[in-house]
Amino acid sequence: MQRHPCQPRLHWREKVEKIGLTFHTPPEGPYWDESACYELTAAEVDALETAAHALHYLCIEAAESVIRNHWWQRLGIPELAVPAILRSWERDDFSLYGRFDLSYDPDSKSGPKLLEYNADTPTALIEAAVAQWFWLQDTHTGADQFNSIHERLIEAWRRFAGSVSCRPTLRVGDVPSADTQCRPTTSIHFSSVKEHIEDEQTVLYLRDTCEQAGVKTKPVFIEDIGWDEKQSCFVDLDNERITHCFKLYPWEWLWHEEFGPHLAREPVLFIEPTWKMLLSNKGLLPILWELFPGHPNLLPAYEDAAPLGPHFVRKPKLSREGANVAWFEGGVAVEETDGDYGEEGHVFQAAAPVPEFDGNRPIFGVWIVDHEPAGLGIREDTRRITGNLSRFVPHYFR
């Protein structure tokens, strides 16, 4: 593995904006960064792909253990959500994607290590699937890239459309009526919060892959989803019934919305499904280590810090984008990030071996699409903790 300085492409801003990466340069500094790139070997790519495949199915096994042992409190799962999770799990509801964040230092000979699984609302998708692919075509003719994300997303939507009828399904609490005011729809709604450019562009990109698979789509912001009490269904601003919905919005937030109690009646088939609450929770990390101690792709993790001694990383169970993470050395927090998480409890994980290139520390985001590894995105930072503003740097291998 090598990190190379690069000359950014001429008119690179216009090129990435054209494919939807409009948030490339926030006020705090560059996010999309073409001034460097990572060169990997084919063996290193294979190691990352193999690790992600193994970890995904370890997480599935761990989720099964949570269900079997009723470990809901260990993950902070609200009681209201449990029946919906169980039904979603039993139905094997469709899961589109997720992203593993892995540490990997080939020189350490220890293999990729799981930092966390962004299994519900992962971002950095346009960067990984599209922007770095076009960068590769413009700059490294003849090289390859661990990246079949775009094609795999389209195929996943095709499989979903073939296995699920995009028509309203009566569920518990629905009232069938010939003169229903909640008009059925043959489309999948795509939802995110308003005025969040990264989320909006990510959802727009995913809508495009869905449309390319031949499935009709329709946008609706989370804030504009309404509940029709008379007909027991969610509706959009056109009073059209929402039956299938991709939501770039965390499940734990959905349950606390005003309409949260209605989710238990399952009037909508959501993507990601309810059972993904089990995988997107860092509370799963100690459970994984408990079930598979010494696994080569896992770091020791516990529900208290004592077994790790004075050197460890503390993480909130539900934090996103590196928020409220603290790195401890000698029992003292030497680096810590701000945020609004932590009330749900913490987990404690051994510090991972992270390579360093001229002060830059890369983290490897391996994408899972329809249960299989599909590509890689690399984020780097000079800090120990990768956060929302850590730079995305493209990669290639030969």
BAFILO-947943 format. One record per residue (C-alpha): x negated, y, z; residue number from 1. Coordinates in Angstrom, 3 decimals, padded with zeros to 6 digits. Layout:
{xx=X | yy=Y | zz=Z | seq=NUM}
...
***
This chain:
{xx=000.000 | yy=000.000 | zz=000.000 | seq=1}
{xx=-001.312 | yy=003.419 | zz=-000.977 | seq=2}
{xx=-000.057 | yy=006.991 | zz=-000.793 | seq=3}
{xx=-001.004 | yy=009.112 | zz=-003.797 | seq=4}
{xx=-000.817 | yy=012.897 | zz=-004.195 | seq=5}
{xx=001.257 | yy=013.770 | zz=-007.275 | seq=6}
{xx=001.998 | yy=016.733 | zz=-009.500 | seq=7}
{xx=005.748 | yy=017.422 | zz=-009.345 | seq=8}
{xx=007.517 | yy=017.234 | zz=-012.692 | seq=9}
{xx=008.142 | yy=020.395 | zz=-014.653 | seq=10}
{xx=011.657 | yy=021.692 | zz=-013.850 | seq=11}
{xx=012.110 | yy=018.930 | zz=-011.264 | seq=12}
{xx=014.784 | yy=020.898 | zz=-009.385 | seq=13}
{xx=017.017 | yy=021.085 | zz=-012.431 | seq=14}
{xx=016.436 | yy=017.377 | zz=-013.111 | seq=15}
{xx=017.463 | yy=016.163 | zz=-009.657 | seq=16}
{xx=020.393 | yy=018.569 | zz=-009.427 | seq=17}
{xx=021.695 | yy=017.219 | zz=-012.735 | seq=18}
{xx=022.133 | yy=013.765 | zz=-011.200 | seq=19}
{xx=023.714 | yy=015.034 | zz=-007.960 | seq=20}
{xx=020.748 | yy=015.639 | zz=-005.659 | seq=21}
{xx=021.677 | yy=019.243 | zz=-004.943 | seq=22}
{xx=020.448 | yy=019.141 | zz=-001.323 | seq=23}
{xx=016.783 | yy=018.644 | zz=-002.262 | seq=24}
{xx=015.397 | yy=021.683 | zz=-000.428 | seq=25}
{xx=017.102 | yy=022.677 | zz=002.841 | seq=26}
{xx=016.061 | yy=025.901 | zz=004.590 | seq=27}
{xx=013.799 | yy=023.938 | zz=006.938 | seq=28}
{xx=011.578 | yy=022.738 | zz=004.084 | seq=29}
{xx=011.432 | yy=020.179 | zz=001.266 | seq=30}
{xx=013.498 | yy=017.011 | zz=001.584 | seq=31}
{xx=013.036 | yy=015.440 | zz=-001.868 | seq=32}
{xx=009.255 | yy=015.430 | zz=-002.241 | seq=33}
{xx=007.471 | yy=014.723 | zz=-005.529 | seq=34}
{xx=004.113 | yy=015.954 | zz=-004.274 | seq=35}
{xx=003.328 | yy=012.386 | zz=-003.195 | seq=36}
{xx=004.379 | yy=008.819 | zz=-003.953 | seq=37}
{xx=003.779 | yy=005.361 | zz=-002.553 | seq=38}
{xx=002.270 | yy=002.522 | zz=-004.560 | seq=39}
{xx=003.155 | yy=-000.945 | zz=-003.272 | seq=40}
{xx=002.046 | yy=-004.368 | zz=-004.380 | seq=41}
{xx=004.523 | yy=-006.949 | zz=-005.638 | seq=42}
{xx=003.773 | yy=-009.030 | zz=-002.525 | seq=43}
{xx=004.659 | yy=-006.079 | zz=-000.261 | seq=44}
{xx=007.942 | yy=-005.580 | zz=-002.110 | seq=45}
{xx=008.690 | yy=-009.285 | zz=-001.709 | seq=46}
{xx=007.972 | yy=-009.022 | zz=002.022 | seq=47}
{xx=010.429 | yy=-006.145 | zz=002.442 | seq=48}
{xx=013.110 | yy=-007.871 | zz=000.382 | seq=49}
{xx=012.699 | yy=-011.171 | zz=002.225 | seq=50}
{xx=012.821 | yy=-009.450 | zz=005.611 | seq=51}
{xx=015.988 | yy=-007.528 | zz=004.762 | seq=52}
{xx=017.716 | yy=-010.678 | zz=003.542 | seq=53}
{xx=016.821 | yy=-012.556 | zz=006.725 | seq=54}
{xx=017.782 | yy=-009.652 | zz=008.999 | seq=55}
{xx=021.182 | yy=-009.173 | zz=007.393 | seq=56}
{xx=022.172 | yy=-012.733 | zz=008.171 | seq=57}
{xx=020.643 | yy=-012.570 | zz=011.649 | seq=58}
{xx=022.926 | yy=-009.579 | zz=012.259 | seq=59}
{xx=025.917 | yy=-011.571 | zz=010.999 | seq=60}
{xx=025.049 | yy=-014.357 | zz=013.456 | seq=61}
{xx=024.630 | yy=-011.837 | zz=016.266 | seq=62}
{xx=028.033 | yy=-010.316 | zz=015.459 | seq=63}
{xx=029.549 | yy=-013.787 | zz=015.669 | seq=64}
{xx=028.006 | yy=-014.130 | zz=019.135 | seq=65}
{xx=029.480 | yy=-010.782 | zz=020.216 | seq=66}
{xx=032.919 | yy=-012.017 | zz=019.185 | seq=67}
{xx=032.515 | yy=-015.465 | zz=020.721 | seq=68}
{xx=031.197 | yy=-014.132 | zz=024.043 | seq=69}
{xx=033.410 | yy=-011.023 | zz=024.216 | seq=70}
{xx=030.389 | yy=-008.731 | zz=024.464 | seq=71}
{xx=032.442 | yy=-005.668 | zz=023.498 | seq=72}
{xx=031.222 | yy=-003.552 | zz=026.399 | seq=73}
{xx=027.593 | yy=-004.213 | zz=025.462 | seq=74}
{xx=028.295 | yy=-002.363 | zz=022.208 | seq=75}
{xx=030.652 | yy=000.217 | zz=023.701 | seq=76}
{xx=033.495 | yy=-000.966 | zz=021.452 | seq=77}
{xx=036.810 | yy=000.682 | zz=022.433 | seq=78}
{xx=039.438 | yy=-001.805 | zz=023.551 | seq=79}
{xx=041.901 | yy=-000.477 | zz=020.980 | seq=80}
{xx=039.550 | yy=-001.513 | zz=018.155 | seq=81}
{xx=038.962 | yy=-005.123 | zz=019.191 | seq=82}
{xx=042.049 | yy=-006.760 | zz=017.598 | seq=83}
{xx=041.410 | yy=-004.925 | zz=014.315 | seq=84}
{xx=037.750 | yy=-006.010 | zz=014.336 | seq=85}
{xx=038.761 | yy=-009.630 | zz=014.919 | seq=86}
{xx=041.274 | yy=-009.636 | zz=012.084 | seq=87}
{xx=038.832 | yy=-007.885 | zz=009.743 | seq=88}
{xx=036.148 | yy=-010.456 | zz=010.613 | seq=89}
{xx=038.478 | yy=-013.405 | zz=010.037 | seq=90}
{xx=039.565 | yy=-012.011 | zz=006.662 | seq=91}
{xx=035.918 | yy=-011.399 | zz=005.719 | seq=92}
{xx=036.876 | yy=-007.908 | zz=004.532 | seq=93}
{xx=034.747 | yy=-006.546 | zz=001.706 | seq=94}
{xx=031.513 | yy=-004.776 | zz=002.659 | seq=95}
{xx=029.895 | yy=-002.611 | zz=000.003 | seq=96}
{xx=026.540 | yy=-001.570 | zz=001.403 | seq=97}
{xx=024.176 | yy=-000.829 | zz=004.270 | seq=98}
{xx=020.562 | yy=000.205 | zz=004.831 | seq=99}
{xx=017.913 | yy=-001.356 | zz=007.028 | seq=100}
{xx=015.269 | yy=000.976 | zz=008.401 | seq=101}
{xx=012.062 | yy=-001.033 | zz=008.729 | seq=102}
{xx=008.562 | yy=-000.322 | zz=009.918 | seq=103}
{xx=005.908 | yy=-002.053 | zz=007.826 | seq=104}
{xx=002.156 | yy=-001.921 | zz=008.076 | seq=105}
{xx=000.638 | yy=-004.537 | zz=005.744 | seq=106}
{xx=-002.712 | yy=-004.176 | zz=007.496 | seq=107}
{xx=-001.180 | yy=-005.335 | zz=010.776 | seq=108}
{xx=-000.315 | yy=-008.743 | zz=009.249 | seq=109}
{xx=002.871 | yy=-008.748 | zz=011.314 | seq=110}
{xx=005.441 | yy=-008.251 | zz=008.560 | seq=111}
{xx=008.315 | yy=-005.734 | zz=008.375 | seq=112}
{xx=010.049 | yy=-004.962 | zz=011.679 | seq=113}
{xx=013.672 | yy=-003.918 | zz=012.213 | seq=114}
{xx=014.127 | yy=-000.428 | zz=013.630 | seq=115}
{xx=017.889 | yy=-000.235 | zz=013.088 | seq=116}
{xx=020.681 | yy=-001.182 | zz=010.688 | seq=117}
{xx=022.676 | yy=001.698 | zz=009.171 | seq=118}
{xx=025.539 | yy=-000.610 | zz=008.302 | seq=119}
{xx=028.528 | yy=001.752 | zz=008.326 | seq=120}
{xx=027.673 | yy=005.201 | zz=006.934 | seq=121}
{xx=024.182 | yy=005.134 | zz=005.361 | seq=122}
{xx=023.040 | yy=008.102 | zz=003.269 | seq=123}
{xx=019.896 | yy=008.802 | zz=001.162 | seq=124}
{xx=021.663 | yy=006.796 | zz=-001.532 | seq=125}
{xx=021.417 | yy=009.151 | zz=-004.523 | seq=126}
{xx=017.737 | yy=009.597 | zz=-003.787 | seq=127}
{xx=017.055 | yy=005.859 | zz=-003.694 | seq=128}
{xx=019.376 | yy=004.655 | zz=-006.448 | seq=129}
{xx=019.069 | yy=007.392 | zz=-009.061 | seq=130}
{xx=016.644 | yy=010.248 | zz=-008.375 | seq=131}
{xx=013.544 | yy=008.132 | zz=-007.824 | seq=132}
{xx=014.451 | yy=005.906 | zz=-010.809 | seq=133}
{xx=014.421 | yy=008.864 | zz=-013.199 | seq=134}
{xx=011.212 | yy=010.076 | zz=-011.526 | seq=135}
{xx=009.673 | yy=006.681 | zz=-012.327 | seq=136}
{xx=010.712 | yy=006.873 | zz=-015.990 | seq=137}
{xx=009.194 | yy=010.342 | zz=-016.323 | seq=138}
{xx=005.933 | yy=009.714 | zz=-014.479 | seq=139}
{xx=004.928 | yy=006.032 | zz=-014.396 | seq=140}
{xx=005.775 | yy=004.361 | zz=-017.688 | seq=141}
{xx=005.173 | yy=000.639 | zz=-017.440 | seq=142}
{xx=005.458 | yy=000.523 | zz=-013.644 | seq=143}
{xx=008.335 | yy=-001.047 | zz=-011.750 | seq=144}
{xx=010.396 | yy=-000.083 | zz=-008.720 | seq=145}
{xx=012.289 | yy=-002.057 | zz=-006.075 | seq=146}
{xx=015.590 | yy=-000.640 | zz=-007.253 | seq=147}
{xx=018.666 | yy=-002.320 | zz=-008.686 | seq=148}
{xx=020.999 | yy=-000.365 | zz=-006.400 | seq=149}
{xx=023.047 | yy=001.349 | zz=-009.109 | seq=150}
{xx=023.778 | yy=-001.801 | zz=-011.085 | seq=151}
{xx=024.507 | yy=-003.805 | zz=-007.952 | seq=152}
{xx=027.006 | yy=-001.209 | zz=-006.702 | seq=153}
{xx=028.948 | yy=-001.408 | zz=-009.960 | seq=154}
{xx=028.993 | yy=-005.207 | zz=-009.823 | seq=155}
{xx=030.130 | yy=-005.103 | zz=-006.199 | seq=156}
{xx=033.071 | yy=-002.860 | zz=-007.083 | seq=157}
{xx=033.987 | yy=-005.223 | zz=-009.927 | seq=158}
{xx=034.011 | yy=-008.164 | zz=-007.537 | seq=159}
{xx=036.091 | yy=-006.192 | zz=-005.058 | seq=160}
{xx=038.624 | yy=-005.186 | zz=-007.718 | seq=161}
{xx=038.909 | yy=-008.789 | zz=-008.850 | seq=162}
{xx=039.447 | yy=-010.192 | zz=-005.365 | seq=163}
{xx=041.763 | yy=-007.563 | zz=-003.874 | seq=164}
{xx=044.915 | yy=-006.232 | zz=-005.446 | seq=165}
{xx=044.835 | yy=-002.449 | zz=-005.381 | seq=166}
{xx=048.471 | yy=-002.314 | zz=-004.311 | seq=167}
{xx=050.042 | yy=-001.548 | zz=-000.961 | seq=168}
{xx=050.031 | yy=-004.475 | zz=001.452 | seq=169}
{xx=052.672 | yy=-004.488 | zz=004.151 | seq=170}
{xx=051.023 | yy=-004.816 | zz=007.545 | seq=171}
{xx=052.230 | yy=-004.797 | zz=011.118 | seq=172}
{xx=054.425 | yy=-001.758 | zz=011.655 | seq=173}
{xx=055.119 | yy=-001.048 | zz=007.962 | seq=174}
{xx=058.726 | yy=-000.411 | zz=006.977 | seq=175}
{xx=059.562 | yy=-001.673 | zz=003.468 | seq=176}
{xx=061.911 | yy=000.677 | zz=001.699 | seq=177}
{xx=063.131 | yy=001.035 | zz=-001.868 | seq=178}
{xx=063.164 | yy=004.819 | zz=-001.634 | seq=179}
{xx=059.779 | yy=005.167 | zz=000.049 | seq=180}
{xx=058.324 | yy=008.654 | zz=000.010 | seq=181}
{xx=054.794 | yy=007.243 | zz=000.363 | seq=182}
{xx=054.261 | yy=006.489 | zz=-003.312 | seq=183}
{xx=052.096 | yy=003.407 | zz=-003.992 | seq=184}
{xx=048.747 | yy=003.983 | zz=-005.618 | seq=185}
{xx=046.542 | yy=001.824 | zz=-007.824 | seq=186}
{xx=043.418 | yy=003.792 | zz=-006.882 | seq=187}
{xx=040.833 | yy=003.707 | zz=-004.125 | seq=188}
{xx=040.572 | yy=006.909 | zz=-002.117 | seq=189}
{xx=037.087 | yy=008.231 | zz=-001.326 | seq=190}
{xx=036.686 | yy=010.321 | zz=001.788 | seq=191}
{xx=034.132 | yy=012.429 | zz=003.647 | seq=192}
{xx=034.178 | yy=015.545 | zz=005.809 | seq=193}
{xx=034.582 | yy=018.972 | zz=004.243 | seq=194}
{xx=031.659 | yy=021.310 | zz=003.611 | seq=195}
{xx=028.965 | yy=018.685 | zz=004.112 | seq=196}
{xx=027.150 | yy=018.754 | zz=000.798 | seq=197}
{xx=025.084 | yy=015.577 | zz=001.286 | seq=198}
{xx=028.107 | yy=013.497 | zz=002.245 | seq=199}
{xx=030.232 | yy=014.984 | zz=-000.523 | seq=200}
{xx=027.607 | yy=014.243 | zz=-003.175 | seq=201}
{xx=027.061 | yy=010.722 | zz=-001.844 | seq=202}
{xx=030.774 | yy=009.975 | zz=-002.012 | seq=203}
{xx=030.989 | yy=011.524 | zz=-005.488 | seq=204}
{xx=028.186 | yy=009.218 | zz=-006.636 | seq=205}
{xx=029.896 | yy=006.161 | zz=-005.156 | seq=206}
{xx=033.158 | yy=007.183 | zz=-006.847 | seq=207}
{xx=031.266 | yy=007.249 | zz=-010.130 | seq=208}
{xx=029.963 | yy=003.695 | zz=-009.636 | seq=209}
{xx=033.495 | yy=002.578 | zz=-008.785 | seq=210}
{xx=034.910 | yy=004.243 | zz=-011.897 | seq=211}
{xx=032.197 | yy=002.583 | zz=-013.991 | seq=212}
{xx=033.473 | yy=-000.737 | zz=-012.632 | seq=213}
{xx=036.895 | yy=000.094 | zz=-014.079 | seq=214}
{xx=038.600 | yy=001.040 | zz=-010.810 | seq=215}
{xx=040.576 | yy=004.262 | zz=-010.498 | seq=216}
{xx=039.564 | yy=006.590 | zz=-007.668 | seq=217}
{xx=040.905 | yy=009.654 | zz=-005.928 | seq=218}
{xx=039.235 | yy=012.057 | zz=-003.458 | seq=219}
{xx=040.611 | yy=013.029 | zz=-000.067 | seq=220}
{xx=038.781 | yy=014.716 | zz=002.782 | seq=221}
{xx=038.977 | yy=013.115 | zz=006.219 | seq=222}
{xx=040.599 | yy=016.317 | zz=007.504 | seq=223}
{xx=043.350 | yy=015.997 | zz=004.868 | seq=224}
{xx=044.423 | yy=012.443 | zz=005.678 | seq=225}
{xx=047.888 | yy=012.503 | zz=007.202 | seq=226}
{xx=050.159 | yy=009.988 | zz=008.884 | seq=227}
{xx=053.759 | yy=009.545 | zz=007.737 | seq=228}
{xx=055.547 | yy=008.244 | zz=010.804 | seq=229}
{xx=058.748 | yy=007.385 | zz=008.966 | seq=230}
{xx=057.033 | yy=005.112 | zz=006.470 | seq=231}
{xx=054.171 | yy=004.001 | zz=008.762 | seq=232}
{xx=051.404 | yy=004.827 | zz=006.305 | seq=233}
{xx=048.506 | yy=007.197 | zz=005.742 | seq=234}
{xx=048.974 | yy=009.716 | zz=002.943 | seq=235}
{xx=046.900 | yy=012.285 | zz=001.082 | seq=236}
{xx=047.827 | yy=015.891 | zz=000.299 | seq=237}
{xx=049.981 | yy=014.717 | zz=-002.640 | seq=238}
{xx=051.943 | yy=012.503 | zz=-000.258 | seq=239}
{xx=050.462 | yy=009.498 | zz=-002.030 | seq=240}
{xx=050.046 | yy=006.442 | zz=000.107 | seq=241}
{xx=046.443 | yy=005.521 | zz=000.959 | seq=242}
{xx=046.070 | yy=001.748 | zz=000.760 | seq=243}
{xx=042.315 | yy=001.366 | zz=000.112 | seq=244}
{xx=039.788 | yy=003.940 | zz=001.239 | seq=245}
{xx=036.014 | yy=004.274 | zz=001.171 | seq=246}
{xx=035.116 | yy=006.501 | zz=004.108 | seq=247}
{xx=031.729 | yy=008.072 | zz=004.782 | seq=248}
{xx=032.747 | yy=008.647 | zz=008.370 | seq=249}
{xx=031.748 | yy=006.548 | zz=011.389 | seq=250}
{xx=034.251 | yy=004.064 | zz=012.739 | seq=251}
{xx=033.644 | yy=005.174 | zz=016.326 | seq=252}
{xx=034.707 | yy=008.699 | zz=015.301 | seq=253}
{xx=037.790 | yy=007.451 | zz=013.448 | seq=254}
{xx=039.149 | yy=005.753 | zz=016.558 | seq=255}
{xx=038.955 | yy=009.062 | zz=018.440 | seq=256}
{xx=040.756 | yy=011.092 | zz=015.767 | seq=257}
{xx=044.348 | yy=012.195 | zz=016.354 | seq=258}
{xx=045.533 | yy=009.427 | zz=014.031 | seq=259}
{xx=043.203 | yy=006.865 | zz=015.686 | seq=260}
{xx=045.948 | yy=004.831 | zz=017.410 | seq=261}
{xx=047.528 | yy=004.111 | zz=014.019 | seq=262}
{xx=044.352 | yy=002.383 | zz=012.809 | seq=263}
{xx=045.212 | yy=-000.627 | zz=014.970 | seq=264}
{xx=048.211 | yy=-001.227 | zz=012.691 | seq=265}
{xx=045.799 | yy=-001.591 | zz=009.740 | seq=266}
{xx=047.798 | yy=000.390 | zz=007.184 | seq=267}
{xx=044.609 | yy=000.914 | zz=005.113 | seq=268}
{xx=041.865 | yy=-001.418 | zz=003.929 | seq=269}
{xx=038.756 | yy=000.634 | zz=004.703 | seq=270}
{xx=035.295 | yy=000.321 | zz=003.199 | seq=271}
{xx=033.144 | yy=-000.163 | zz=005.202 | seq=272}
{xx=035.444 | yy=-002.596 | zz=007.072 | seq=273}
{xx=036.201 | yy=-002.566 | zz=010.772 | seq=274}
{xx=033.880 | yy=-005.504 | zz=011.511 | seq=275}
{xx=030.910 | yy=-003.355 | zz=010.466 | seq=276}
{xx=031.252 | yy=-001.666 | zz=013.887 | seq=277}
{xx=029.366 | yy=-004.694 | zz=015.214 | seq=278}
{xx=026.384 | yy=-004.224 | zz=012.899 | seq=279}
{xx=026.052 | yy=-000.434 | zz=012.882 | seq=280}
{xx=025.547 | yy=-000.295 | zz=016.647 | seq=281}
{xx=022.039 | yy=-000.232 | zz=018.145 | seq=282}
{xx=023.472 | yy=-002.198 | zz=021.041 | seq=283}
{xx=023.011 | yy=-005.162 | zz=018.708 | seq=284}
{xx=019.197 | yy=-004.835 | zz=018.942 | seq=285}
{xx=018.875 | yy=-006.391 | zz=022.446 | seq=286}
{xx=021.377 | yy=-009.067 | zz=021.443 | seq=287}
{xx=019.283 | yy=-009.939 | zz=018.383 | seq=288}
{xx=016.134 | yy=-010.270 | zz=020.522 | seq=289}
{xx=018.056 | yy=-012.298 | zz=023.097 | seq=290}
{xx=019.316 | yy=-014.714 | zz=020.422 | seq=291}
{xx=016.156 | yy=-014.835 | zz=018.294 | seq=292}
{xx=013.212 | yy=-014.075 | zz=020.608 | seq=293}
{xx=009.896 | yy=-013.790 | zz=018.818 | seq=294}
{xx=011.414 | yy=-013.572 | zz=015.336 | seq=295}
{xx=008.736 | yy=-012.089 | zz=013.031 | seq=296}
{xx=011.038 | yy=-009.305 | zz=011.779 | seq=297}
{xx=012.319 | yy=-008.208 | zz=015.195 | seq=298}
{xx=010.866 | yy=-005.933 | zz=017.855 | seq=299}
{xx=011.414 | yy=-006.727 | zz=021.548 | seq=300}
{xx=014.533 | yy=-004.837 | zz=022.658 | seq=301}
{xx=016.437 | yy=-004.722 | zz=025.942 | seq=302}
{xx=019.266 | yy=-002.943 | zz=027.718 | seq=303}
{xx=016.803 | yy=-001.487 | zz=030.238 | seq=304}
{xx=013.211 | yy=-000.345 | zz=029.852 | seq=305}
{xx=011.553 | yy=-002.457 | zz=032.582 | seq=306}
{xx=010.551 | yy=-005.482 | zz=030.424 | seq=307}
{xx=008.712 | yy=-003.183 | zz=028.006 | seq=308}
{xx=006.449 | yy=-001.514 | zz=030.532 | seq=309}
{xx=005.466 | yy=002.160 | zz=030.117 | seq=310}
{xx=005.445 | yy=002.211 | zz=026.289 | seq=311}
{xx=008.819 | yy=002.062 | zz=024.476 | seq=312}
{xx=011.398 | yy=003.912 | zz=022.396 | seq=313}
{xx=014.784 | yy=004.857 | zz=023.871 | seq=314}
{xx=017.730 | yy=005.017 | zz=021.449 | seq=315}
{xx=021.418 | yy=005.837 | zz=021.949 | seq=316}
{xx=023.636 | yy=002.986 | zz=020.810 | seq=317}
{xx=025.539 | yy=005.119 | zz=018.310 | seq=318}
{xx=023.152 | yy=007.872 | zz=017.230 | seq=319}
{xx=022.545 | yy=008.729 | zz=013.592 | seq=320}
{xx=019.701 | yy=010.370 | zz=011.665 | seq=321}
{xx=017.244 | yy=009.975 | zz=014.537 | seq=322}
{xx=019.269 | yy=012.053 | zz=017.001 | seq=323}
{xx=018.540 | yy=011.803 | zz=020.749 | seq=324}
{xx=015.708 | yy=009.289 | zz=020.276 | seq=325}
{xx=012.769 | yy=009.465 | zz=022.710 | seq=326}
{xx=009.288 | yy=007.941 | zz=022.374 | seq=327}
{xx=007.642 | yy=007.079 | zz=025.709 | seq=328}
{xx=003.935 | yy=006.630 | zz=026.339 | seq=329}
{xx=002.761 | yy=005.853 | zz=029.856 | seq=330}
{xx=006.342 | yy=006.225 | zz=031.051 | seq=331}
{xx=006.522 | yy=009.841 | zz=029.791 | seq=332}
{xx=008.532 | yy=011.044 | zz=026.789 | seq=333}
{xx=005.897 | yy=012.361 | zz=024.367 | seq=334}
{xx=008.404 | yy=013.043 | zz=021.579 | seq=335}
{xx=012.173 | yy=013.491 | zz=021.687 | seq=336}
{xx=014.892 | yy=014.662 | zz=019.285 | seq=337}
{xx=018.014 | yy=016.705 | zz=019.994 | seq=338}
{xx=021.601 | yy=015.698 | zz=019.346 | seq=339}
{xx=025.004 | yy=014.923 | zz=020.791 | seq=340}
{xx=024.627 | yy=011.210 | zz=021.522 | seq=341}
{xx=023.768 | yy=009.211 | zz=024.614 | seq=342}
{xx=026.958 | yy=009.094 | zz=026.671 | seq=343}
{xx=027.672 | yy=005.686 | zz=025.131 | seq=344}
{xx=024.475 | yy=004.274 | zz=026.665 | seq=345}
{xx=020.981 | yy=003.462 | zz=025.407 | seq=346}
{xx=018.838 | yy=000.563 | zz=024.282 | seq=347}
{xx=015.083 | yy=000.266 | zz=024.699 | seq=348}
{xx=012.850 | yy=-001.053 | zz=021.945 | seq=349}
{xx=009.137 | yy=-001.734 | zz=021.648 | seq=350}
{xx=007.245 | yy=000.828 | zz=019.586 | seq=351}
{xx=006.710 | yy=-000.384 | zz=016.038 | seq=352}
{xx=003.441 | yy=-000.538 | zz=014.089 | seq=353}
{xx=003.788 | yy=002.305 | zz=011.565 | seq=354}
{xx=001.027 | yy=003.008 | zz=009.034 | seq=355}
{xx=-000.344 | yy=006.533 | zz=008.778 | seq=356}
{xx=-001.522 | yy=008.222 | zz=005.571 | seq=357}
{xx=-003.199 | yy=011.591 | zz=006.161 | seq=358}
{xx=-000.862 | yy=012.173 | zz=009.092 | seq=359}
{xx=002.272 | yy=010.952 | zz=007.271 | seq=360}
{xx=004.228 | yy=008.000 | zz=008.698 | seq=361}
{xx=006.528 | yy=006.156 | zz=006.255 | seq=362}
{xx=009.686 | yy=004.247 | zz=007.173 | seq=363}
{xx=011.115 | yy=001.788 | zz=004.646 | seq=364}
{xx=014.852 | yy=001.866 | zz=003.978 | seq=365}
{xx=015.914 | yy=-001.369 | zz=002.279 | seq=366}
{xx=019.422 | yy=-001.214 | zz=000.838 | seq=367}
{xx=021.863 | yy=-004.104 | zz=001.118 | seq=368}
{xx=024.610 | yy=-004.214 | zz=-001.525 | seq=369}
{xx=027.307 | yy=-006.882 | zz=-001.304 | seq=370}
{xx=025.215 | yy=-008.808 | zz=001.265 | seq=371}
{xx=021.978 | yy=-008.899 | zz=-000.756 | seq=372}
{xx=018.852 | yy=-006.652 | zz=-000.800 | seq=373}
{xx=019.042 | yy=-004.228 | zz=-003.727 | seq=374}
{xx=016.359 | yy=-001.553 | zz=-003.425 | seq=375}
{xx=014.046 | yy=000.632 | zz=-001.384 | seq=376}
{xx=013.853 | yy=004.252 | zz=-000.290 | seq=377}
{xx=010.896 | yy=005.617 | zz=001.681 | seq=378}
{xx=011.187 | yy=008.459 | zz=004.205 | seq=379}
{xx=008.113 | yy=009.954 | zz=005.820 | seq=380}
{xx=007.293 | yy=012.428 | zz=008.556 | seq=381}
{xx=004.329 | yy=013.682 | zz=010.522 | seq=382}
{xx=006.316 | yy=012.968 | zz=013.687 | seq=383}
{xx=006.794 | yy=009.549 | zz=015.245 | seq=384}
{xx=010.586 | yy=009.765 | zz=014.975 | seq=385}
{xx=012.153 | yy=009.861 | zz=011.516 | seq=386}
{xx=015.004 | yy=012.384 | zz=011.437 | seq=387}
{xx=017.544 | yy=013.986 | zz=009.139 | seq=388}
{xx=014.962 | yy=016.301 | zz=007.560 | seq=389}
{xx=012.186 | yy=013.746 | zz=007.068 | seq=390}
{xx=011.020 | yy=013.773 | zz=003.460 | seq=391}
{xx=012.150 | yy=011.267 | zz=000.840 | seq=392}
{xx=009.124 | yy=010.168 | zz=-001.232 | seq=393}
{xx=009.475 | yy=007.978 | zz=-004.360 | seq=394}
{xx=007.648 | yy=004.688 | zz=-004.870 | seq=395}
{xx=006.551 | yy=002.254 | zz=-007.550 | seq=396}
{xx=004.714 | yy=-001.044 | zz=-007.940 | seq=397}
{xx=002.981 | yy=-002.792 | zz=-010.826 | seq=398}
***
